[in-house]
Amino acid sequence: MQTITINVKDEALVDKVLWLLEQFQNEGLEIVSREDIDDLKLLKATRGEECISFEDYLKDESEDENRD
């Protein structure tokens, strides 16, 4: 898979470029915004972290509030 980055300064042109690219989605083109990629990288980085139950999270939050 190849990745191509397109930078567009004119907001009106963004809509035209996206429309053009969307015509190729049925042929396998995937359109992903830079912001989405950054969010996915951050999410991936948390995959290896230990998780706690929501109940434990709430318990810790209420203990923090009682300390203040």
C-alpha positions in Angstrom: 0.0 0.0 0.0 1.3 3.5 -0.8 0.5 6.5 1.3 0.1 10.0 -0.3 -0.2 13.2 1.7 -2.0 16.1 0.1 -1.8 19.5 1.8 -4.5 22.0 0.7 -4.4 25.6 2.0 -7.7 26.8 0.4 -10.7 25.4 2.3 -12.9 25.6 -0.8 -10.4 23.5 -2.6 -10.5 20.8 0.1 -14.1 20.0 -0.7 -13.3 19.6 -4.4 -10.2 17.4 -3.8 -12.2 15.2 -1.4 -15.0 14.8 -3.8 -12.6 13.8 -6.5 -10.8 11.3 -4.3 -14.1 9.8 -3.1 -14.8 8.7 -6.7 -12.0 6.1 -6.2 -13.2 4.6 -2.9 -14.9 1.7 -4.7 -11.6 0.9 -6.3 -9.8 0.5 -3.0 -8.8 4.1 -2.1 -8.9 4.8 1.6 -9.1 8.4 2.7 -7.8 9.1 6.2 -7.3 12.6 7.7 -4.0 13.4 9.4 -5.9 14.0 12.7 -7.4 10.5 12.5 -3.9 9.0 12.0 -2.5 10.9 15.0 -5.5 9.8 17.2 -5.0 6.2 16.1 -1.3 6.3 17.0 -2.1 7.6 20.4 -4.8 4.9 20.9 -2.4 2.2 19.8 0.2 3.4 22.3 -2.3 2.7 25.1 -2.9 -0.9 24.0 -0.2 -2.3 26.2 -1.2 -0.4 29.3 -2.8 -2.1 32.2 -6.5 -1.3 32.6 -8.6 -1.0 35.7 -12.3 -1.6 36.1 -14.7 1.3 36.0 -15.7 0.7 39.6 -12.1 0.9 40.8 -11.7 4.1 38.8 -14.8 5.7 40.5 -13.5 4.5 43.9 -10.1 6.2 43.3 -11.9 9.4 42.1 -14.0 9.6 45.2 -11.0 9.0 47.4 -9.2 11.9 45.7 -12.2 14.1 46.2 -12.2 13.3 50.0 -8.6 14.2 50.3 -9.2 17.8 49.0 
